Amino acid sequence: GMVQSYAPDADIQLLMNAYFYAQQAHDGQFRKSGADYITHPLAVAGILAEMKMDVETIATGLLHDSLEDGPFTRYSILEEQFGADIALLVDGVTKIGKLQFKSKMEEQAENFRKMVLAMSKDVRVVLVKLGDRLHNMRNMGPMPPHKRKKKSQETQDIFVPIANRLGLSKLKSELEDLCFRYIEPEIYEDLEARLELRAPDHEDFIEKFGRHIQEELASKGIQCKVYGRVKYLRSVYNKMLAQKVSFEQVHDLLAFRVLVEDLGQCYAALGVTHSLYPHHPNRLKDYIAQPKSNGYQSLHTVILPERRQVEMQIRTY
């Protein structure tokens, strides 16, 4: 269903076939958590579908472990059933999985990243590997702390920069935050506790405030979608380090994104927002008139509803 929402003509049968194949290949295998092994390829496929990937990539997500450990280890079977493209993609993911990353040195890490990118003749291999790593990082609970730390260090050194280079900012932020949680558990827990103190009901507030902004803008004829989130603790910590400030001095723990139809509406939405709430005049940034070096364009402002500080980013779809 998720795939059909963005690719109505997609070959859904291919995904069904890949799922059944993977289910047989992993029959009787379990994850460390005790869950059936198939839950992992299924989750990886879900991550890829969220990223709106093509069906070959999602099928590769379903099949990415089936070359290694199933009874169907033969490449030729995959090729016969799913075609040369998918067989090559699965093989590429398997080969990257066999690379052993040992050295801590930045130079080694850079070589390793180059190797990962070079070995993947097709960038989709890297995307599947990133989805695989994200799901594994989300489920490291059952692993002993030293292993979690090692895996996180590798993810931080290798996969976070690759995700960043490919422009996958959402995936990069979550990966980086998970690494932070396991590499610096004390700092992470401390920040988490302070976040609770400062914004105990943030989920609640995000929902209400998001709805409120959407209604206010709609009443002025601005049709928009509003998304709110708590910022990742890793990015809050980065800001603390960069600006040499304490957690309490970081303003915008909550961020809202307002998506509108056109440029005129970006500025109109900004005007409406500023008429409703006081804002930080020196925190207003117009990246539409002056885009960031990577081409990013949005309006940023920090507003002060109900004694909170909230970052708002306004941009077109």
Order of alpha helices (4+ residues) and beta strands (2+ residues): alpha-alpha-alpha-alpha-alpha-alpha-alpha-alpha-alpha-alpha-alpha-alpha-beta-alpha-beta-alpha-beta-beta-beta
